[in-house]
């Protein structure tokens, strides 16, 4: 499985979380790094975007020799990288599933997507997505709609379908209740997935981990609903087992099943 995302030097999110998730779920992980971040438990202290030529070279090296069964797309950062990743995905068999985690803001509130890249994400990348996995803030940024409850999640999902993804998973973890409810829909069908909120502040990398878990299960041949259900169980366990690391928000435990 191939992850296209930024690097987190603290090891909790980004490519590092993707590779840990893939290993935990029995999938061989490969990577295309789009940006390098100086990051720790307290926040993002610097971002260096890789040139599109480096992104394309990594992608071609992996795909031309090894091949790919599923792709997870995370932090892209810049408009030209969004455009290049979209072009690269267009060279793959359309049957290969693509999970898009539209990363815009870090756990600590740091901006990870340029303003001019947001529209490119909507109009260029989302039509290639098998499933997109925005949290409430990302759904709001993509649609312009306030998302404060389950009905708002439904309205945002309907708007997101206008951009062309096959499935939408809106994550409800930021709603603030004692239950975390996510909404999965392909338009006509709707599934809600609910888990008890873990009393644990160490949740760094949750979104990356969930998207990578979905892509891993898709690579293993599961349907989208089955992949999402299994991924939610995995990430719920990882959040519950999250641990303190540094002085701020620690990571989820990707190896909690060991």
Secondary structure by P-SEA (a helix, b strand, c coil): cccbbbbcccccccaaaaaaaaaaabbbbbbbbccccccccccccccccccaaaaaaaaaaaaacccccbbbbcccccaaaaaaaaaaaaaccccbbbbbccccccccccccccccaaaaaaccccccccbbbbcaaaaaaacccccccaaaaaaaaaaaacccccbbbbbcccccccbbbbbbbcccbbbbbbbcccccccccaaaaaaaaaaaaaaaacccaaaaaaaaaaaaaaaaaacccccccbbbccccccc
